[in-house]
């Protein structure tokens, strides 16, 4: 089902400051940014090899990233795994008893179709499955 790690999502308070660290200190450059209104988030993509770091800054005080940071602080928010067929992957996960946050794919950053698995089914890790066409 899973073909590779697609990206690691990191929740940050200030995207511009964090981008300076990744670029100036680590030498990892941002290739694109976008706002995903439905998720109340501004996203920056930083490729590393054949995967990406996805920096996530909330655009609203009541957004999921703002709530995550309030509860847990800045840091890794999720790990995304690439799948070839997201509908098939969701069906297979549900058949295996995995609790899903998303029972149907939704729009994600970078034109991906995504779905999240509930952390109660994954030893506390928020896992995203992602299909990019």
Secondary structure, 3 states (H helix, E strand, C coil): CEEEEEEEEEEECCHHHHHHHHHHHCCCCCCEEEEEHHHCEEEEEEEECCEEEEEEEECCCCCHHHHHHHHHCCEEEEEEEEECCHHHHHHHHHHCCCCECCCCCEECHHHCEEEEECHHHCCCCCEEEEECC
